[in-house]
Amino acid sequence: MAQKNSVKKRARAGTLQNIETDPTHHITGSFGPQTPLDAPPSPRRKQSPNHIYTESRGLWGDIKSLRWVVVPSSALKLLLIPLVLSVFWELLAPYVVPKGTPNPFSALLFISHKVPSSTPDDPRYQKGYLDLVFVVYYIIFWSFFRQTVTIHICRPLARWFGINKEAKLDRFGEQAYAVVYFTITGVWGLIIMSKLPTWWYQTEHFWLEYPHWQMIPQLKAYYLMQAAYWCQQLMVLLLGLEKPRKDYHELVAHHLVTLWLVGWSYLVNLTFIGNAVYISMDIPDVLLGFSKLLNYIQYDRTKIVSFLVFLFVWTYFRHWLNLVMLHSVWTEFDLLPEFAKQWSPADGVWLSWWMKYQIFAPILLLQFLNLFWYVLILRILVRAVTDAKATDVRSDDEDEGDELDAIDEGKVE
């Protein structure tokens, strides 16, 4: 009976009033006071449900159940199939098909739709239907990369730092992977922006050079790789292939809005502003994940410095730059060339007058979501200042409570 009451008490931590102390919230939970790394195991110690999500049921079984999203061995096998077929094509095609026949598997591995009139020293690419197969392939790639980094690199690293509780090993792995991914995309995005007229948020160029349909290859690859990543993340959430968090609906909303921005900006040839939005989101996430990791390994002084830097970076990138882009959409939209102010997909222009509001809406929604999380971040700061000596008396198995109970009752297969 006491155990059930404990579970109910923890569930109330997910309310808005106490959300900054919720150990399972994806932002606030990781900043809470941690159980000492040398603490003895909890008497309620049970096997983590992590193996349920990452254990293979055979390639065909993982394909049918979509478990290849979280099973790295199955994702690797799926990645190798078109790669091997592409190699065989290159070796055998000269003998069996007419010369110049394109490799049918290359669209999976490399970006497609090169602009015929572009020069070899300045290649340009446009969008096309083969972009969809590229995204599908790299959804599998990110699934493999994420799970490989999380399971085979981050978990051993966490153990080296003295983390042994399964729940924290899982969370450490998730945040370390986030640091790796967003560092890659943040730097990549900055390099691309440095080659565009929009460098550093010269927002008038979102519109003056429209349409941006002749993309440099780095920009197209960057866009599609980001789309694949967010599709993969959304699949994990919607299919319930990983242990859910209490802020599940917030995360789903964030991923949907992100994909809305990605898809629409790519479709209507607004890739310059899309690159700017990506950078404003990715760079703060590096410091967010890094600050969480410092809290997990209990580098207390370093984490305070990291958190303050993170707070400044988040404020600037997620809010100020977001407002800069909103201001640009609202006030600079009419800088568009006159021929582009129409809905004419055949000509590569889509920006009729009402598109101003369609572009404004998802960026504004991101601002609202970020403001919600910003309030939680400020609550963490207030809690740290007013309760600096707080210690964690919770069990590290607490995060696993609901799901472990479900396993005991036979509700999880």
N, C-alpha and C positions, 0 to 999 in steps of 0.2 A: 504493500500500500504506500509505504514511504517513497518507494522508487517511482511510482506513478505520479505522486505529488511533485516529486523533483522534476520529472519530465514536464509536467504542466507549468511549473514555475519557470523553467527555461523557455518554454514556448512563448511566455508573456514578454520575454526579452525582445521579441521581434516587433513589439508595438513601437509606434513613433516616439512615445515618451521616453522609452529606454533603449532606443535603437543604437545609440552610441556605445552601449555596453553589450550589445548582441554579439556573441562570439562567432556566429556563422554569417554575419553580414560581410560582403566581399570587400568593403572599404574599412568599416569601423572595427570589425572583429579582429583583424590582424594587428591592430594598434593597441589592443587591450593588454593589461599586465599579464605576464606569462608565468606559468609554473616554473620554478627553478629547474634547470636542465639536469641537475643531479638529484632531483626528487625521486623517491622510490616509486615503483609502479603502483597504479591504482589497484585496490582490491577488486574492482569491477572490471579488470582488464579482460578484454576479449579481442579476438582477431578482427583486424580492420576489414571492412567490406571492400577495400580497394581491389582485392583479387577477383571479386565478382565482376567488376567492370573491365578488367584488363586481361582476363584469362580467355584464350582462344577456344572456340568450339569447332575448329577446322575451318579452312578457307571458305568452303561453300556455306557452312553454317554462319560464319561471320558476314558473308555477303548478304545472305537472306535477312539476317537480323540487323544489318547495318552496324554490327559491332566492330567492323574494320576501322571505324572512326576512332576507337579507343584501344584497339589491339594492334600494336606496331608491327608485329610479324605479318599479319594479314595485309596491312596497308602496304608494307614493303613488297609483298608478292604481287599486289595489284599494280604497284608502280613499275615493277620489272617487266610485266607482260608487254606493254606497248614499247618499252625501251628495247627489249630483246627483238621484238618484231621489227622495229625501226632499223636496228643493226642488220638483221637478216635481209631486209629490203635493200639496204645500201649495198650489201655484198652480192645479192642475187639478181637485183633488178636489171643491171646491164645485160644479162643473158636471157631474160624472159619477157621484158616489156620494152616498148619503144623508147628510144633515148629521149631524155627530157621529161619523162613521166614523173610528176612530183611524188614524193614519199607520202603516202596517206596517213602515216603516223606522226609526221612532223608537227601537225597542228596541235597535238596533245603536248608536245615537249617544248615548242617554241612559239612565239607570237606570229600571227599570220596577217594577211591583208596589207602587204607593202604597197605603198602608193607607186604605181608604175612610172610616173614622171619624176620621182625623186632620184637624186644622184647617189652613187655609191659612197661618196664622202659625206653626204648628209641625208641618210635614209629616213624616210617618213612612213608612218603607218596610219591606217584608218581602222575604224571598227568594222566588224563583220560577224557573221554567224559562227564562224570557227572559233571565235573568242569564247564561246560557251563551252566547247570541249576542252579548251585550255584551262578554264576555270575549274571544270570538273576534275581534271587530272591533278590540279594543284590543291584542290580540297583534300584529295588523298595524300598529297605530299605533306601538307601541313598537319594532317592527322598523324602521319608517321613521324614527322619531325618533332611535333609537340610531345607525343608519348615517349619517344626515344630520349629526348632531353630530360623530360620529367622523371622517367623511371630509372634510366641508366646513368644519368649524370647528376641530376639534382638530389635524388634520394641518397646516394652515397656521399655527396657533399654535405648534406644536412646531417648525416650520421657523424661525419668528421667533425662537425661543429658541436656535437654532443646531443643532437635531437634524436630521440629514439621512439617517441610515441607516434603511432601510425597516423593519427589525425593530423599532427603537426608535420609529419613527413610529407603527407599529401599536399597540405597548404603551402609548405615551403617549395615543393616542386612546382606548383601552379604559379607562384609569384616569381620564382627564378626564371621560369620559361617566359613569363610576361616581360621581365626585364630584357631577356635575350631578344625576343621578337620585336618589342617596341624600340629597342636600341637600333636594331637593323633597319626597321622601317622609318624611324625618326631621322637617322643619318641619311638614308637613301632619299627620303623626301626632301631634305634640305639640299642635298647635292643637285637634285632635279630642279628645285625652285631656283637655285643659283644660276641655272642655265636658261631661265625663263624671264620675260620682262616683268613678272610679278614679284621679283625678289625685293626685299623684305616687305611683303604685304603692300606693294604698290597697287592698290585695289582697282584703280582705273583700268588697268590692263586685263582685268577679268572680262571687260566688255569691249574695249577698243579693237582688239584683234580677233574678236569672235567672227566666225566659228573656229574652234580649236580642233578641227577634225584631222589635220595632218600632224600627228603626234611624233615626237622624237621617240625612238624605241624604248629608252629608259622609262619614259612617262607611261607608255602603254603597258609595259611589263609590270611596272609599279602598281598601276591601277588594277590590273587583273589579279595580281598576287594578293593585293589587299582584299579584293572582292572574294577571292577563294578563302582567305583566312576568316573573314567574318561569316561567310556561309558555313564554314566548318564549325565555328564557335556556336552559331545558332542551331546547327544540327545536334550538337552535343546537348544543348539545353532542351530543345523541343522533344527530342527522342528519349530523354531521361537516361542517357548513357553514362552519366556521372552522377555522383552524389549531389542532390540539389541543395541550393542555399536558400535561406529565408527571404533574400531579396531577389528571388527568381524572376518575378514579374518586372522589376526595374531593369534587370539585365536583358530580358527578352525585348523590352521596349527600346532600350539603348541599341541593341543589335539590329532591330528592325529599322529604326530611324537611320542608323549608319548605312545599312544596305539600301535604304530609300535614297539617301544622298549619293551613294556610290553609283547605283544603277541609273538614276535620272541624270546626274551630271555627265556620266559617260555617254548615255543615249543621246542627249541633246547637245553634245560637244562643248561642255563647260568644264573641261578637265583642269584648267588653270585654278579655278576656285575650289575644285575638288582636292587638288594637291594641297592648297592652303588649309582646308578643313582638316585633312589627314594630319598635317604637321601639328596643328593646334591641339589635336587629340592625343597623338602618339608620344610626344616628348614628355608631357606631364606624367603619363603612365609609366615611363621608365623610373622616375623618382618615386612614384607611388609604390611600385613593386619593390624598389630598393629599400625604401623606408620600412616596409613590412618585413623584409628579410632581416634587417638589422634588429627589429623588435623580436623576431623569432629566435635569433641567436643571442639576444640579450646584450648587445653592445649599446648600453644605455646612453652614454654621453654622445656617441656618434649618431645614434638614431635621433636625438634631439636636434642636432645640427642638420641632419638629413631631412627631418620633418619640416623644419623652418624653411629650408631651401625649396623643398617640395611645395609648401604652401605658397611661396612667392611665385614659383614657376606655374603652378596650377592657376593662380589668380590671373597671371599675365596671359597665358596661352588659352586656357579654357573659357575665360570670361572676357578679358579685354580684347583679345584678338577676335573672339567670336562676335563681340559688339562691333568691332571694326568691319567685319564682313557683313553683318546685318546692316550697318550704315551704308555700306557700298551697294548692297542689293537695293535698298530703299531709295537712295539718292543718286546713284551713278548708273542705274540700269539704262537710262536713256542715252548713255554714251555709245550704245550699240550703233554700228553702221545702219543706215536706213534700210538697206536691202535685207538686213537680218531681223528686222522687226516684224516678222511674220511666221506663220506656221507652215513651213515648206520643207518637209523631211527630204524630198528629192534633191533639194539644193543644199542640204546640210544645215539649214537654219530652222530653229524651233521656237524662237523667243517672241511669240505673240505677247501682247500686253499683259495677259493674265498669268503668264509664266513667272512674272516678277513675284507674285504671291506664292506660287508653287515652290520657288527657290527659297523664299524667305521663311516659309513655314517649317521645314525640317531643321534649318539652322537655329531657328528660335526654339524648337522643341529640344534640341541639344542643349541650348542655354538653360532651359528650365530643368532638365535632368541634371545638368552639372551644378546648378544652384542648389538642388535638393541634396546632392552629395557634398557640396561646399558647406552647407549648414552642418552636416554631420562631421566634417573635418574640423570645423571651428569648435564644435562640441568636444571633440577629442582634445583640442588644444586647451580649452577651458578646463576639462577634466584633469589634464596633465598638470596644469598650473595650480588648481585648487586641491588636488589629491595626489601630489607628487610621490607620496610614500605608499601608495596603494600596492597591495600584493594580491596575487591571484590564488584564491583558495579553491578554485574549481578543479575538477579532474580534467586531464587532457582528453579523456574519452568522452567528455561532455558533448563535443561536436558530433560524435557518432551515435548519441543516445537513441534518437528516433529510429534511425535505420537499423541499429543493432536489435532494437526491440522487434522491428518488423522481420528481421532474419530469424529471431527466436520463434516468432509466431508462424514462420513458414510463408511470409508474404513476399519475400524476395527470392526469385529463382536463381 
